Amino acid sequence: MAVSFQPSRILTFEEARHVVEEHASQLRPHGRELLGLIDAVGRVLAEPIYADRDFPPFPRAARDGFAVRSADVQKVPATLEVTGEIKAGEAHIPELGQRQAISIMTGGAAPARADAIVMVEYTSRSGSRIEVARAVSTGENIVSKGAEAKREDKLLEPGTRLSYAEIALAASVGRSRLLVNSKPRVAVLSTGDEVVDVDLLPGPTQIRNSNTYSLAAQILAAGGDPVLLPIAPDEPTRLRELLTEGLEADLLLIAGGVSMGKYDLVEQVLSELEAEFFFTGALIQPGKPIVFGSVPSGEAHRERKYFFGLPGNPISTMVTFGLFGRPLISALSGATPQKLMFLRAKLKTAIKTKIGLRRFLPAAISGEFEQSAVELIAWQGSGDIASAARANCFVIVTPDRERIEAGEWVPVLLKSSF
């Protein structure tokens, strides 16, 4: 079969990211399943969740203290008679009269005629009387009925990834099971004659297959289900077989074989499979040779399966997955698309580099409370796995910066984002 090679298309980082986001916006999850609350953690909601009653269902005390009429304590000190007590969950709520107070705990239902809660810190008690030292305004320390949500309000939208807060919200409306999207199957194919399985003793010029396992870990963290393929040799027939098998999954990630070397065969074989390449490189370091495209799939080739060709150097593989692969997995999970946002930290030590590429450099952010600072990890290039393990973030250097001085604020991406 004659192969028609497409011209190289190398984009800026922003252009490449936007291309991925545009294609991700067209993807949909392929199935749904009903799971218990704990099993649903980390999954993507496939149904709306509604309030089954007002929240709170009664005027709720927001502080420990005394339920009062605010008019009775406008002039302080004010002395009131304590006529009862209300704890959280109390079914019998005593009535409140003029110049009276009722002891109440946080979460308790405020009496009908009470319009404020005086915090216990601003009172002193002697027997059945309290002296109030601070005035309160109407509504102070009381959350009114329905203030958080009204009955039948939509609380969670489909496409929401379920963390602890969303699980708590679902539990609060009585949902013990949730309809979630199925996890996308993401195939991982590492390539190269120099790569051997992790349980084999590598030869003098070989390396163990770390990329398959780093990608599998990243896929799991992103909400996907990794499918691990055998290592592909630098030989087109077997490579084609494994690429074809990988394209049966929802997304294929290929580690290695996408550079310009004589034995980098991935793009050639993908072209034989009628691949369309959206870009064949991005102006970033590490990860410049990244490839993104799709091949025809389904009945009459009406559908398309997406693939990424990730550079084989381990840090390049990790970084390009986080920047480009993760959005597609989120989309295939049914998650609402999220833009990439950088944090900022103060640079400890000056950085000197070359202009032209947007660089994502392994770094360590440290400090305590509001004080944070970041510095680069010493690394020997994008094959240095040990530096990636020591890092907890990546410092971003824009293409126009040749030097950044210590003390400047720099953009960072936490490693957990990858």
C-alpha positions as CSV (number, residue, x, y, z in Angstrom):
1,M,0.0,0.0,0.0
2,A,1.3,3.4,-0.9
3,V,1.5,5.7,2.0
4,S,0.7,9.4,1.6
5,F,2.6,11.3,4.3
6,Q,1.1,14.5,5.6
7,P,3.3,17.6,6.1
8,S,4.6,18.2,9.6
9,R,2.4,20.5,11.7
10,I,4.2,21.8,14.7
11,L,2.1,24.1,16.9
12,T,2.7,26.4,19.8
13,F,1.7,24.9,23.2
14,E,-1.4,27.1,23.3
15,E,-2.5,26.1,19.8
16,A,-1.9,22.4,20.5
17,R,-3.8,22.5,23.7
18,H,-6.7,24.2,22.0
19,V,-6.8,21.6,19.2
20,V,-7.0,18.9,21.9
21,E,-9.7,20.7,23.8
22,E,-11.7,21.2,20.5
23,H,-11.7,17.5,19.8
24,A,-12.4,16.6,23.4
25,S,-15.5,18.7,23.3
26,Q,-16.9,16.4,20.6
27,L,-16.4,13.2,22.6
28,R,-19.1,11.4,24.7
29,P,-18.8,8.5,27.2
30,H,-19.8,5.0,25.9
31,G,-21.8,3.6,28.8
32,R,-23.3,4.1,32.3
33,E,-23.5,2.1,35.5
34,L,-25.2,2.4,38.9
35,L,-22.8,2.4,41.8
36,G,-22.9,2.8,45.6
37,L,-21.7,6.1,47.0
38,I,-18.2,4.8,48.0
39,D,-17.6,3.1,44.7
40,A,-18.7,6.2,42.9
41,V,-15.9,8.3,44.3
42,G,-13.8,9.8,41.5
43,R,-16.3,8.8,38.8
44,V,-18.3,11.2,36.7
45,L,-22.0,11.8,37.4
46,A,-24.3,10.8,34.5
47,E,-27.6,12.2,36.0
48,P,-28.7,15.4,37.8
49,I,-29.1,15.3,41.5
50,Y,-32.0,17.3,43.0
51,A,-32.9,18.4,46.6
52,D,-35.5,16.2,48.1
53,R,-36.5,18.9,50.6
54,D,-35.5,22.4,51.6
55,F,-31.9,22.8,52.9
56,P,-31.9,23.4,55.8
57,P,-35.4,22.0,56.4
58,F,-35.8,24.4,59.4
59,P,-34.2,27.6,60.6
60,R,-30.9,26.2,61.8
61,A,-28.6,27.6,64.6
62,A,-25.2,28.4,63.2
63,R,-23.6,28.8,66.6
64,D,-23.8,27.5,70.1
65,G,-25.6,30.1,72.2
66,F,-29.1,31.4,73.0
67,A,-32.1,31.9,70.7
68,V,-33.5,35.4,71.3
69,R,-35.6,38.2,69.8
70,S,-33.1,40.7,68.5
71,A,-35.3,43.5,69.8
72,D,-34.8,42.3,73.4
73,V,-31.0,42.8,73.2
74,Q,-30.5,46.0,71.3
75,K,-29.6,47.8,74.6
76,V,-26.9,45.9,76.4
77,P,-26.2,44.6,78.9
78,A,-29.6,42.9,78.7
79,T,-30.9,40.4,81.2
80,L,-33.1,37.5,79.8
81,E,-34.8,34.5,81.4
82,V,-33.7,31.1,80.1
83,T,-36.8,29.0,79.6
84,G,-35.5,25.9,77.8
85,E,-32.8,24.1,75.8
86,I,-32.7,22.9,72.2
87,K,-30.1,20.4,71.0
88,A,-29.4,19.3,67.4
89,G,-32.2,16.8,66.4
90,E,-34.6,18.0,69.1
91,A,-38.1,17.2,68.0
92,H,-40.0,19.4,70.6
93,I,-39.1,23.0,70.1
94,P,-40.2,25.2,73.1
95,E,-41.9,28.6,72.5
96,L,-40.0,31.8,73.0
97,G,-41.6,34.8,74.8
98,Q,-40.6,38.4,75.3
99,R,-37.4,38.9,77.2
100,Q,-36.7,35.2,77.1
101,A,-33.9,33.1,75.8
102,I,-33.6,29.4,74.9
103,S,-30.2,27.7,75.1
104,I,-29.5,26.2,71.6
105,M,-26.7,24.1,70.1
106,T,-25.2,24.4,66.7
107,G,-27.5,22.6,64.2
108,G,-30.6,22.9,66.4
109,A,-33.9,24.2,65.1
110,A,-34.5,27.8,66.1
111,P,-37.9,28.6,67.8
112,A,-40.5,30.2,65.6
113,R,-40.3,33.6,67.3
114,A,-36.5,33.7,67.5
115,D,-34.8,35.9,64.9
116,A,-31.2,35.7,66.1
117,I,-28.7,33.6,68.1
118,V,-26.5,35.2,70.7
119,M,-23.2,33.4,70.8
120,V,-22.5,31.9,74.2
121,E,-19.2,33.8,74.3
122,Y,-21.1,37.0,74.7
123,T,-23.2,35.9,77.6
124,S,-22.8,35.1,81.3
125,R,-25.3,32.9,83.1
126,S,-26.5,32.8,86.7
127,G,-29.2,30.2,87.4
128,S,-32.1,30.7,85.0
129,R,-30.9,34.1,83.8
130,I,-28.3,35.3,81.3
131,E,-26.8,38.7,80.8
132,V,-26.1,39.5,77.2
133,A,-23.1,41.7,76.6
134,R,-23.4,42.2,72.8
135,A,-26.4,43.2,70.6
136,V,-27.4,41.0,67.6
137,S,-29.2,41.9,64.4
138,T,-32.1,40.1,62.8
139,G,-31.0,36.8,61.2
140,E,-27.6,36.8,62.9
141,N,-26.3,33.2,63.4
142,I,-29.5,31.6,62.0
143,V,-29.5,29.9,58.6
144,S,-33.1,30.3,57.3
145,K,-35.1,27.4,56.0
146,G,-34.3,26.8,52.3
147,A,-31.3,29.2,52.3
148,E,-28.9,26.6,50.9
149,A,-31.4,25.0,48.5
150,K,-35.1,24.7,47.8
151,R,-36.9,21.4,47.3
152,E,-36.4,20.2,43.7
153,D,-33.4,22.5,43.1
154,K,-30.7,20.9,41.0
155,L,-27.7,20.4,43.2
156,L,-25.3,18.5,40.9
157,E,-25.1,18.5,37.1
158,P,-24.2,15.5,34.9
159,G,-20.5,15.8,34.1
160,T,-19.5,16.5,37.7
161,R,-16.6,14.5,38.9
162,L,-17.5,13.1,42.3
163,S,-15.2,14.0,45.2
164,Y,-15.9,14.0,48.9
165,A,-18.1,17.1,48.8
166,E,-20.3,15.8,46.0
167,I,-20.6,12.4,47.7
168,A,-21.7,14.2,50.9
169,L,-24.3,16.2,49.0
170,A,-25.7,13.1,47.4
171,A,-25.9,11.4,50.7
172,S,-27.7,14.4,52.2
173,V,-30.6,14.0,49.7
174,G,-30.9,10.3,50.4
175,R,-29.1,8.9,47.4
176,S,-27.3,5.7,48.3
177,R,-26.5,4.8,44.6
178,L,-25.6,7.1,41.7
179,L,-25.6,6.7,37.9
180,V,-22.1,7.4,36.6
181,N,-20.4,7.2,33.3
182,S,-18.3,4.1,32.5
183,K,-14.6,4.5,32.6
184,P,-13.0,4.9,29.1
185,R,-10.6,2.1,28.1
186,V,-7.2,3.6,27.3
187,A,-4.6,1.4,25.6
188,V,-0.9,1.9,26.3
189,L,1.7,0.8,23.8
190,S,5.4,1.3,24.6
191,T,7.7,0.9,21.6
192,G,11.4,0.2,20.9
193,D,13.9,-2.7,20.7
194,E,15.7,-1.1,23.7
195,V,12.7,-1.6,26.0
196,V,12.2,-4.8,28.0
197,D,9.6,-5.9,30.5
198,V,10.2,-4.8,34.1
199,D,10.7,-8.4,35.4
200,L,13.5,-9.1,32.8
201,L,17.2,-8.3,33.2
202,P,18.0,-5.6,30.7
203,G,21.0,-5.9,28.4
204,P,23.9,-3.4,28.5
205,T,22.0,-1.0,26.2
206,Q,18.5,-1.7,27.2
207,I,16.1,-0.1,29.6
208,R,13.1,-1.5,31.6
209,N,9.6,-0.5,30.5
210,S,8.7,2.4,32.9
211,N,6.5,4.3,30.5
212,T,3.7,1.7,30.4
213,Y,3.4,1.8,34.1
214,S,3.7,5.6,34.6
215,L,1.0,6.1,31.9
216,A,-1.2,3.4,33.5
217,A,-0.9,5.3,36.9
218,Q,-1.7,8.6,35.2
219,I,-4.7,7.0,33.4
220,L,-6.1,5.7,36.6
221,A,-5.7,9.1,38.3
222,A,-7.5,10.7,35.4
223,G,-10.5,8.3,35.6
224,G,-9.6,5.9,32.9
225,D,-9.1,2.1,32.7
226,P,-5.7,1.3,31.4
227,V,-5.2,-1.6,28.9
228,L,-1.5,-2.6,28.8
229,L,-0.3,-4.0,25.5
230,P,3.0,-5.9,24.8
231,I,6.1,-3.9,23.9
232,A,6.1,-3.1,20.2
233,P,9.4,-3.8,18.4
234,D,11.0,-1.5,15.8
235,E,9.5,-3.6,13.1
236,P,6.5,-2.5,11.0
237,T,4.4,-5.7,10.8
238,R,4.2,-6.4,14.6
239,L,3.9,-2.7,15.3
240,R,0.9,-2.5,13.0
241,E,-0.7,-5.5,14.7
242,L,-0.3,-3.9,18.1
243,L,-1.5,-0.4,16.9
244,T,-4.6,-2.0,15.4
245,E,-5.3,-3.8,18.7
246,G,-4.8,-0.6,20.7
247,L,-7.2,1.3,18.5
248,E,-10.0,-1.0,19.7
249,A,-9.9,0.9,23.0
250,D,-11.5,4.3,23.4
251,L,-8.1,6.0,23.2
252,L,-4.6,4.9,22.3
253,L,-1.4,6.2,23.9
254,I,1.9,5.3,22.2
255,A,5.1,5.9,24.1
256,G,8.2,6.2,21.8
257,G,8.8,5.9,18.1
258,V,7.5,9.4,17.1
259,S,10.8,11.3,16.7
260,M,12.8,11.6,13.5
261,G,15.1,8.6,13.9
262,K,15.5,5.8,11.3
263,Y,13.6,3.3,13.5
264,D,10.9,5.7,14.6
265,L,8.1,4.0,12.6
266,V,4.9,4.9,14.5
267,E,3.8,7.8,12.2
268,Q,4.6,5.7,9.1
269,V,2.4,2.8,10.2
270,L,-0.4,5.1,11.4
271,S,-0.4,6.7,8.0
272,E,-0.9,3.2,6.5
273,L,-3.9,3.0,8.8
274,E,-5.3,6.2,7.2
275,A,-4.5,8.4,10.2
276,E,-5.2,12.0,10.1
277,F,-2.6,14.0,12.1
278,F,-3.9,17.2,13.8
279,F,-0.4,18.1,14.9
280,T,3.0,16.4,14.8
281,G,4.8,18.5,17.4
282,A,4.5,21.2,19.9
283,L,6.9,23.9,20.9
284,I,7.5,22.6,24.4
285,Q,10.3,21.0,26.4
286,P,10.1,18.2,27.3
287,G,7.8,16.6,24.7
288,K,8.3,18.5,21.5
289,P,7.7,15.5,19.2
290,I,4.2,14.8,20.5
291,V,1.7,13.6,17.8
292,F,-2.1,13.8,18.0
293,G,-4.5,12.3,15.5
294,S,-7.2,9.9,14.7
295,V,-8.0,6.9,12.5
296,P,-11.3,5.9,10.8
297,S,-13.4,3.5,12.9
298,G,-16.8,1.9,13.0
299,E,-19.3,1.1,10.3
300,A,-18.3,2.6,7.0
301,H,-15.5,4.5,8.9
302,R,-18.0,7.0,10.1
303,E,-16.4,7.2,13.6
304,R,-12.8,8.0,14.5
305,K,-10.5,6.7,17.2
306,Y,-8.0,9.1,18.7
307,F,-4.4,8.5,19.5
308,F,-1.4,10.3,21.0
309,G,2.2,9.5,20.0
310,L,4.1,10.5,23.1
311,P,7.9,10.9,23.1
312,G,9.6,8.0,24.7
313,N,11.8,9.8,27.2
314,P,10.0,9.2,30.6
315,I,9.6,12.8,31.7
316,S,8.4,13.7,28.2
317,T,5.9,10.9,28.4
318,M,4.6,12.1,31.8
319,V,4.4,15.8,30.9
320,T,2.7,15.3,27.5
321,F,0.1,13.0,29.0
322,G,-0.8,15.6,31.6
323,L,-0.9,18.5,29.1
324,F,-2.7,16.7,26.3
325,G,-3.9,13.2,27.1
326,R,-5.7,14.0,30.3
327,P,-8.4,16.3,28.7
328,L,-9.4,13.5,26.3
329,I,-9.8,11.0,29.1
330,S,-11.9,13.5,31.0
331,A,-14.1,14.0,28.0
332,L,-14.5,10.2,27.4
333,S,-15.4,10.0,31.1
334,G,-18.2,12.5,30.5
335,A,-16.6,15.2,32.7
336,T,-17.3,18.8,32.1
337,P,-14.2,20.3,30.3
338,Q,-11.8,22.2,32.4
339,K,-9.3,24.8,31.2
340,L,-5.6,24.4,32.3
341,M,-4.8,26.9,35.0
342,F,-1.4,27.6,36.5
343,L,-0.6,28.5,40.2
344,R,2.2,30.9,41.1
345,A,5.0,30.7,43.5
346,K,8.1,32.8,44.2
347,L,11.3,31.5,42.6
348,K,14.1,30.6,45.1
349,T,17.0,30.5,42.6
350,A,17.5,32.1,39.2
351,I,16.7,30.2,36.0
352,K,18.7,30.5,32.8
353,T,17.5,28.8,29.6
354,K,17.0,29.4,25.9
355,I,14.1,31.1,24.2
356,G,11.8,29.5,21.7
357,L,10.0,26.8,23.7
358,R,7.6,26.7,26.6
359,R,9.4,24.7,29.2
360,F,7.9,22.5,31.9
361,L,10.8,21.9,34.3
362,P,10.7,19.5,37.3
363,A,10.7,21.5,40.5
364,A,10.0,21.4,44.2
365,I,7.6,23.8,45.9
366,S,8.0,24.3,49.6
367,G,7.0,26.6,52.5
368,E,4.3,26.8,55.0
369,F,0.8,28.4,55.1
370,E,0.7,31.5,52.7
371,Q,4.5,31.5,52.2
372,S,5.5,29.3,49.2
373,A,8.7,29.2,47.1
374,V,9.8,26.9,44.3
375,E,13.1,25.9,42.8
376,L,14.2,23.6,40.0
377,I,15.2,20.0,40.7
378,A,18.6,19.2,39.3
379,W,18.0,17.0,36.3
380,Q,19.8,15.4,33.4
381,G,17.2,15.9,30.7
382,S,13.9,14.2,29.9
383,G,15.2,10.7,30.5
384,D,15.9,11.4,34.2
385,I,13.1,9.5,36.0
386,A,14.7,10.1,39.4
387,S,14.3,13.9,39.1
388,A,10.6,13.4,38.3
389,A,10.2,11.4,41.4
390,R,11.8,14.1,43.5
391,A,9.7,16.8,42.0
392,N,6.2,17.8,43.3
393,C,5.5,20.4,40.5
394,F,6.7,21.8,37.2
395,V,7.9,25.4,36.7
396,I,6.7,26.9,33.5
397,V,9.1,29.1,31.5
398,T,7.5,31.0,28.7
399,P,9.2,31.0,25.2
400,D,10.3,34.6,25.5
401,R,12.2,34.3,28.8
402,E,15.9,33.6,28.7
403,R,16.5,34.3,32.4
404,I,14.2,34.6,35.4
405,E,15.6,36.1,38.6
406,A,15.3,34.7,42.1
407,G,12.3,36.3,43.9
408,E,10.1,36.6,40.7
409,W,6.7,34.9,40.7
410,V,6.6,32.0,38.3
411,P,3.7,29.8,37.0
412,V,3.7,26.3,38.3
413,L,1.7,23.1,37.7
414,L,1.4,20.7,40.6
415,K,2.5,17.1,39.7
416,S,-0.9,15.9,40.9
417,S,-2.4,17.8,37.9
418,F,-0.6,15.3,35.6
